[in-house]
Amino acid sequence: MDAATLRKSYNILDRVLRAGAYLNIELNSLKDDGDKNTVVKLVYGTLENYYECVYVLKSLVGRMPKPKFRALFLQAIYALRHLSAAPYAVVNSSVELAAQIGGGDIKGFVNAVLKKVAAGDPEKMPSALSDEGLEIAANAPIWLVKKLTDEGYDAVRVLRPRAEKRKHIRLTSKCGKGEFDEKECNAERSETGGYYVDVTPAVSALAAQGKATFQSPSSMVAVEAFGELKGKRFLDLCAAPGGKAVLGAERGAEVTACDVHLHRTELIRAYAKRVGVNVKTLTNDGTVYREEFDSAFDCVLTDVPCSGLGVISLRPDIVLNRRSEDIDALVEIQRKLLLTASRYVKPGGLLVYSTCTLTACENGEQIERFLKENGKFCIEGYGIVPEGVRMILPDDKMDGFFIARMRRKG
């Protein structure tokens, strides 16, 4: 493990930890110079064991080093404790990287700290029942661990779900009979009709051609909850990157897909083009009432911005800079989106509200308040959402998702 590889992972981690950059965007821009797999493993591993690495570092130095050195220490601690790389290579390369980042004065300090880690210090980790122990077990801040525990969850299980190594795809209408070989990619059928697959060259080729697309089965449930879509006017109010809107179009709906940002609207357009369906796209602030949409749609999907705790296995950076107040702010945005979306459903039409998170205030409580204030709507069960409200907990097959299906009274 050389300093060049560590520099690449450091750059990503530093932007995520200090600047609040999105991990998925940073990784998407990562060039493959032959060490991409190692860089990705370092980045994910460090973030998935963030609270453990922070505890180890603090126990050795008493307080966190200057911000620009934190990613360097944390990734080295992760590598020394969890990877099979030679300890001397990790230490020496990290010392070299430290000199590049902060000059020669820091080299001795980095060398001394990391040699202690390599030697097995510290020997004691915190009690499993202490705040620090719970943070390490759940890899999340203690306020969130306690919040989820108070709401009845096994916080460690839902925040550290077992991840299915295969990816989930669904075949699109462009995929002809015999073009997809289930045995070749170790395929297993999912609840929503897609497949968990090993990403073989053949699968990648189908995806590039728009004959298959990577989509979470939980995400598909939010669309399948509408039932029959053929010929229906369908509005996806917060659509980017476009997976649900495109699925709705493939099911035969006349789809209008919106997002507040132009560049994200363009992502929807590109997605639809790749799959070969027609989707009308519109840059639009979903919290602001749009008169021409009033009572105009048979089906309205409101997949709102949320705290994202249901997809934490894919985005371990989600909770690192999250505060309780951030969720409160999201709840208010969700409320506005839901109220606005409800005005666009024609009498007798359907409104589906969905999130990819777990907290009650963003899910069940949000719906309870909406129904109390809007007598025109009622919960209605159907098919894949038999009770009308479904909470999917994250596990090795499904992302965490909340879906509520509501009918506007005629």
Secondary structure, DSSP 8 states (H G I E B T S, - for coil): --HHHHHHHHHHHHHHHHH---HHHHHHT---SS-HHHHHHHHHHHHHTHHHHHHHHHHHHSS---HHHHHHHHHHHHHHHH--S-HHHHHHHHHHHHHHHH-GGGHHHHHHHHHHHHTT-------TTSHHHHHHHHTS-HHHHHHHHHTT--HHHHHS----SSEEEEE-TT--TTS--TTTTT-EE-TTS-EEE---HHHHHHHHTTSEEE--HHHHHHHHTT---TT-EEEETT-TT-HHHHHHHHTT-EEEEEESSHHHHHHHHHHHHHHT--EEEEE--TTS--GGGTT-EEEEEEE-----GGGTTT-TTTTTT--HHHHHHHHHHHHHHHHHHHTTEEEEEEEEEEES---GGGTHHHHHHHHHH-TTEEE--BTTBTTSEEEE---SS---EEEEEEEE--
